[in-house]
Amino acid sequence: MRYVKLGRTGLDVSPVAIGAMTYGEPDRGHPVWSLGEEESRPLIRHALEAGINFFDTANMYSLGSSEEILGRALRDHADRDDVVVATKLRHPMRPGPNGGGLSRKAVMTEVEHSLRRLGTDHIDLYQIHRLDPGTPLEETLEALHDVVKAGKVRYLGASSMHAWQFAKALHLQKAHGWARFVSMQDHYNLLAREEEREMLPLCADEGVGTVVWSPLARGRLARPWDAATARSGSDSFADMLYTAATADSDREIIEAVGGIAEERGVSRAQIALAWLRTNPVVVAPLVGASTTGQIDDAVASLDIDLTAEEIARLQRPYTPRSDFQGVSDDAELERIKAQLPGFAPRS
């Protein structure tokens, strides 16, 4: 494994990261496709053995269960000083006032809960999962700065938002001398390239590393067009991200991925992940692996260099999408709230 720097930091991370939303007790999250601890631990160990040192989770994944499973597995199978543990906050963790969000109270509370669940005394990369419109941005940024200075967090990151919002946050951090966001976790893949317009150029200019969520478009790029999985049949958030409006171009892209994969004798996932590396601002895709083969595919993709002709074949059919790209995820928020006693879904 050849490690890369996260943006302009000195932090070494593997160019493949494990997205741990897949790992979490089913009765606390996604009963159809999330994996319990017994099934998750061998996958985390396999990733470590493959040289992957970058693991990303969130407090809301299976309501904390993902952090617990990941923390115990890393304690048993890794040297804590070698691995980079990333987690996120913002979404509600319990009903009632201050159960979520990015207020100073929420930041100070949730960082302690994540540290406890992960079984560590520090978080390497602490990320805001989304912005919180109910809290002044300055309050959030200063609180994040304070948890860095307290030694509980090493680096700060952000996730899906509009480029102007991220630019504003970076400006405020610089103006106040606060710890800076060093990474942006964004929705980017062959079927969703809207971030090439503003966010990715901003990150390149500011030296911010991009970590990609849904690099395989919720698995669509890893299977034939008409194939389905247990997850695809129950993923309402994916239905919002990938709509019928772009179905024709999506099908052409997926067929192009399949054609190149067949010509090279590799998997579709390897081609789709290799394409991400053609953009230098991408540090690592987040791979939500549920099998060891998916981890092996992700690592094998690092050895594939696509030709200019192959890149053109993959990119040519693209049709622009709506501009939300996961910035607004109200449907996902309602699903989370529905799991918490005391929350009633909106009618």
C-alpha positions in Angstrom: 0.0 0.0 0.0 1.3 3.4 -0.9 -0.1 6.1 1.4 -1.0 9.6 0.5 -1.4 12.8 2.4 -4.8 14.1 3.4 -4.9 17.5 1.7 -2.1 19.7 2.8 -1.7 18.0 6.1 1.1 15.6 7.1 -1.3 12.8 7.8 -0.7 9.6 5.9 -3.9 7.8 4.8 -4.5 4.8 2.5 -6.0 5.8 -0.8 -8.9 3.5 0.0 -11.0 4.2 3.1 -13.5 1.8 4.7 -16.9 3.4 5.2 -18.3 1.8 8.3 -22.0 2.5 7.8 -22.2 -1.1 6.7 -21.1 -2.2 10.2 -23.8 -1.9 12.9 -26.3 -4.1 14.7 -29.3 -4.5 12.4 -31.8 -3.8 15.1 -30.2 -0.3 15.6 -30.0 0.7 12.0 -30.6 -0.9 8.7 -32.1 -4.3 9.3 -31.9 -5.4 5.6 -28.2 -4.9 4.9 -26.2 -3.7 8.0 -23.8 -6.3 9.5 -23.6 -7.2 13.2 -20.3 -7.4 15.1 -19.6 -11.1 14.3 -19.9 -10.5 10.6 -18.1 -7.1 10.6 -14.9 -7.9 12.5 -13.4 -10.2 9.8 -14.0 -7.5 7.2 -12.3 -4.8 9.3 -9.4 -7.2 10.0 -9.1 -8.0 6.3 -8.9 -4.3 5.4 -6.1 -3.8 7.9 -4.2 -6.8 6.5 -4.6 -5.3 3.0 -2.8 -2.1 4.3 -5.9 0.1 4.7 -5.5 2.4 7.6 -8.3 4.9 7.0 -11.7 4.1 8.6 -14.8 6.4 8.6 -17.9 6.1 10.6 -20.5 8.5 12.2 -22.2 8.7 15.6 -25.6 8.2 13.9 -24.7 5.0 12.0 -26.8 2.3 13.6 -27.2 4.8 16.5 -23.7 4.4 17.8 -23.3 0.7 17.1 -21.0 1.3 14.2 -18.6 3.3 16.3 -18.7 0.6 19.0 -18.0 -2.3 16.5 -15.2 -0.4 14.7 -13.6 0.7 18.0 -13.4 -2.8 19.4 -12.1 -4.3 16.1 -9.4 -1.7 15.8 -8.4 -2.2 19.4 -8.0 -6.0 18.9 -6.4 -6.0 15.4 -4.5 -2.7 14.9 -1.9 -0.4 16.4 -4.0 2.7 17.3 -1.0 4.9 16.3 -1.1 3.5 12.8 -4.8 3.9 12.0 -6.8 7.0 11.1 -10.2 7.0 12.7 -12.8 9.4 11.4 -16.3 10.0 12.7 -19.0 12.5 12.2 -21.7 14.4 14.1 -24.9 16.5 13.5 -27.8 14.1 13.0 -30.1 13.4 16.0 -29.0 10.8 18.5 -31.9 11.0 20.9 -35.2 12.8 21.1 -35.7 16.0 23.0 -33.8 19.3 23.1 -30.1 19.2 22.1 -30.4 15.6 20.8 -28.5 16.6 17.7 -27.2 19.5 15.7 -23.9 21.5 15.9 -24.4 23.8 18.9 -21.5 24.1 21.3 -23.4 21.9 23.7 -23.9 19.2 21.0 -20.3 19.3 19.9 -18.9 19.0 23.4 -21.4 16.2 24.3 -21.2 14.1 21.1 -17.4 14.1 21.0 -17.4 12.5 24.4 -19.9 9.9 23.4 -18.0 9.1 20.2 -14.7 8.7 22.2 -16.4 6.4 24.6 -18.0 4.2 21.9 -14.8 4.1 19.9 -12.7 3.2 23.0 -10.1 5.8 22.2 -8.8 9.0 23.8 -8.7 10.9 20.5 -10.4 11.1 17.1 -8.1 11.6 14.1 -10.7 13.3 11.8 -13.8 14.8 13.3 -16.3 15.8 10.6 -19.6 17.7 10.6 -22.0 15.4 8.8 -24.1 18.3 7.4 -24.5 22.0 8.3 -26.9 22.9 11.1 -29.2 25.8 10.1 -30.3 26.2 13.7 -26.9 27.1 15.0 -24.7 30.1 14.0 -21.7 28.8 12.0 -19.3 30.7 14.2 -20.5 28.8 17.2 -19.9 25.5 15.6 -16.5 26.4 14.2 -15.3 27.7 17.6 -16.5 24.6 19.4 -14.7 22.4 16.9 -11.6 24.5 17.4 -11.8 24.0 21.1 -12.1 20.1 20.9 -8.9 20.2 18.8 -7.1 22.3 21.3 -8.3 20.1 24.1 -6.5 17.2 22.4 -9.7 15.2 21.8 -9.5 15.7 18.0 -6.5 15.8 15.6 -8.1 17.2 12.4 -11.4 18.6 11.3 -13.4 17.7 8.2 -16.8 18.6 6.7 -19.3 16.9 4.5 -21.8 17.7 1.7 -22.7 21.4 1.5 -22.7 24.1 -1.2 -19.3 25.4 -2.2 -20.1 29.0 -1.1 -21.0 27.6 2.4 -17.7 25.8 2.6 -15.8 28.8 1.4 -17.5 30.9 4.1 -16.5 28.4 6.8 -12.8 28.3 5.6 -12.8 32.1 5.6 -14.2 32.3 9.2 -11.7 29.7 10.4 -8.8 31.7 8.9 -10.1 35.1 10.2 -10.4 33.8 13.8 -7.4 31.6 13.8 -9.5 28.5 14.4 -8.5 25.0 13.4 -9.3 24.5 9.8 -11.2 21.9 7.8 -8.7 19.8 6.1 -11.1 17.5 4.2 -14.4 17.5 2.4 -16.5 14.3 2.3 -18.6 14.6 -0.8 -20.9 12.7 -3.1 -19.0 12.0 -6.3 -19.0 9.2 -8.8 -19.5 8.5 -12.5 -23.2 9.0 -12.1 -23.0 12.1 -9.9 -20.4 14.7 -11.1 -21.9 18.0 -10.2 -19.2 18.7 -7.6 -16.8 19.2 -10.5 -18.4 22.6 -11.1 -17.5 24.4 -7.8 -16.7 22.2 -4.8 -13.8 20.2 -6.2 -12.1 23.2 -7.7 -12.5 25.0 -4.4 -11.0 22.1 -2.5 -8.1 21.9 -5.0 -7.4 25.6 -4.6 -7.6 25.5 -0.8 -5.6 22.3 -0.4 -8.5 20.4 1.1 -8.5 16.7 0.5 -11.7 15.1 -0.8 -13.0 11.9 0.6 -15.8 10.4 -1.6 -19.0 8.9 -0.3 -21.0 6.6 -2.5 -18.1 6.1 -5.0 -20.0 3.2 -6.7 -23.4 5.1 -6.7 -24.9 2.8 -4.0 -23.6 -0.2 -5.9 -25.1 0.8 -9.3 -21.6 1.0 -10.9 -20.6 -2.4 -9.6 -23.4 -4.4 -11.2 -25.3 -4.6 -14.5 -28.0 -2.1 -15.1 -30.9 -4.4 -14.4 -29.4 -6.2 -11.4 -30.7 -5.5 -7.9 -29.7 -6.2 -4.3 -31.3 -6.3 -0.9 -30.0 -2.9 -0.2 -31.1 -1.3 -3.5 -34.7 -2.4 -2.8 -34.9 -0.7 0.5 -32.7 2.4 0.1 -35.0 5.5 -0.2 -32.1 7.9 0.0 -30.6 6.3 -3.1 -33.9 6.7 -4.9 -33.6 10.4 -4.2 -30.0 10.6 -5.4 -30.4 8.6 -8.6 -33.7 9.5 -10.3 -35.5 8.5 -13.4 -34.6 11.8 -15.0 -31.1 10.6 -15.8 -31.8 6.9 -16.3 -30.8 6.8 -20.0 -27.4 8.4 -19.4 -26.9 6.4 -16.2 -27.5 3.2 -18.2 -25.0 4.2 -20.9 -22.3 4.9 -18.2 -23.0 1.6 -16.4 -22.7 -0.2 -19.7 -19.4 1.6 -20.5 -18.1 0.5 -17.1 -19.1 -3.1 -17.8 -17.5 -3.0 -21.3 -14.1 -1.7 -20.1 -14.1 -4.1 -17.2 -14.7 -7.0 -19.5 -12.0 -5.9 -21.9 -9.5 -5.6 -19.1 -10.7 -8.8 -17.3 -11.4 -6.9 -14.0 -14.5 -6.1 -12.0 -16.8 -3.2 -12.7 -16.0 -1.8 -9.2 -12.3 -1.6 -10.1 -13.0 0.5 -13.2 -15.4 2.9 -11.4 -13.0 3.4 -8.5 -10.0 3.8 -10.8 -11.9 6.6 -12.6 -12.0 8.5 -9.3 -8.2 8.6 -9.2 -8.1 10.5 -12.4 -9.2 13.6 -10.4 -6.1 14.6 -8.2 -8.2 16.2 -5.5 -9.7 12.9 -4.6 -7.8 11.4 -1.7 -9.8 8.2 -1.1 -13.2 6.7 -1.9 -15.2 5.4 1.1 -15.9 1.8 0.4 -18.7 0.2 2.3 -17.5 -3.3 1.9 -19.8 -6.2 3.0 -17.5 -8.9 1.6 -13.7 -9.4 1.5 -13.9 -9.5 -2.3 -15.2 -5.9 -2.3 -12.1 -4.8 -0.2 -9.8 -6.7 -2.6 -11.5 -5.0 -5.6 -10.9 -1.6 -4.0 -7.2 -2.3 -3.4 -6.8 -3.8 -6.9 -8.2 -0.6 -8.4 -5.1 1.3 -7.3 -3.1 -0.6 -10.0 -5.4 0.4 -12.8 -4.5 3.4 -14.9 -7.3 4.2 -17.4 -6.4 5.5 -20.8 -7.7 8.8 -22.2 -10.0 6.9 -24.5 -11.4 4.8 -21.7 -12.0 8.0 -19.6 -13.8 9.6 -22.5 -16.0 6.5 -22.9 -17.0 6.7 -19.2 -17.6 10.4 -19.1 -19.3 11.1 -22.5 -22.8 10.0 -21.7 -23.1 12.0 -18.5 -26.3 14.1 -18.0 -26.3 16.9 -15.4 -28.4 16.3 -12.3 -30.3 18.5 -9.9 -27.9 20.4 -7.7 -28.7 19.1 -4.2 -26.5 16.0 -4.4 -27.1 15.0 -0.9 -26.7 18.4 0.6 -30.3 18.2 1.8 -31.2 14.8 3.2 -34.5 15.4 5.0 -35.8 12.0 4.0 -32.8 10.4 5.7 -33.2 12.5 8.7 -36.9 11.4 9.0 -35.8 7.8 8.8 -33.3 8.3 11.6 -35.8 10.1 13.8 -38.3 7.2 13.2 -35.9 4.9 15.0 -35.7 7.0 18.1 -38.4 6.5 20.8 -40.3 9.8 21.2 -39.9 10.9 17.6 -43.0 10.7 15.3 -42.4 10.8 11.5 -43.8 13.8 9.7 -47.1 13.1 7.9 
